[in-house]
Amino acid sequence: MADQDRESGTPSPRKRADARRNEETLLSAAAATFVTSGVDAPMRDIAAKAGVGVGTIYRHFPTRADLIVAVYRHQVEACAEAGPALLADSATPHAALASWIDLFVDFLVTKHGLAGALQSDDTAFQTLHAYFVERLVPVCSDLLDAAVAADEIRSDINALELMRAVGNLCIGAETSPFYDARRMVALLVAGLRVR
């Protein structure tokens, strides 16, 4: 059986379980390395963290851009999948929204150097913003709708507005030890409450 390629919609061969595990390990190691050292971190550091040789990285991701895109997509997917799970498991829709926004903040503030990479001329990065919006805005919208339906938050904000506000509050968080983006975002989310 074949999987669908996310970008082209064409069938792609299903990966063996061990190949998928290796890729997961590489993506996790790359994400952790990007957090501490930025997207320009040496491949040997990522390989060492994953416990593999540098050649293994290049077998899975032929270019640095391929690896950056894969990490970004992997983290977007994790954030997207967390929304419904939080809504099902949280005490209230507002609690689910607040927890999801915390994950979204983590996603945003750990992208050292990604903004610069996204502005580059590399074609690998061109579809990432659209992918981000396509996957995450509906999740945020579902969380907002559930909290509005439970009469927990005001109804005059949409998902894209909220995500942009959170994103703006996260700007500079990685460069200033005196700025607490999570605290500012928590104030924003608290301000959504119905009085």
Secondary structure, 3 states (H helix, E strand, C coil): CEEECCCCCCEEECCCHHHHHHHHHHHHHHHHHHHHHCCCCCHHHHHHHHCCCHHHHHHHCCCHHHHHHHHHHHHHHHHHHHHHHHHHHCCCHHHHHHHHHHHHHHHHHCCCCHHHHHCCCCHHHCCHHHHHHHHHHHHHHHHHHHHHHCCCECCCCCHHHHHHHHHHHHCCCCCCCCCCHHHHHHHHHHHCECC
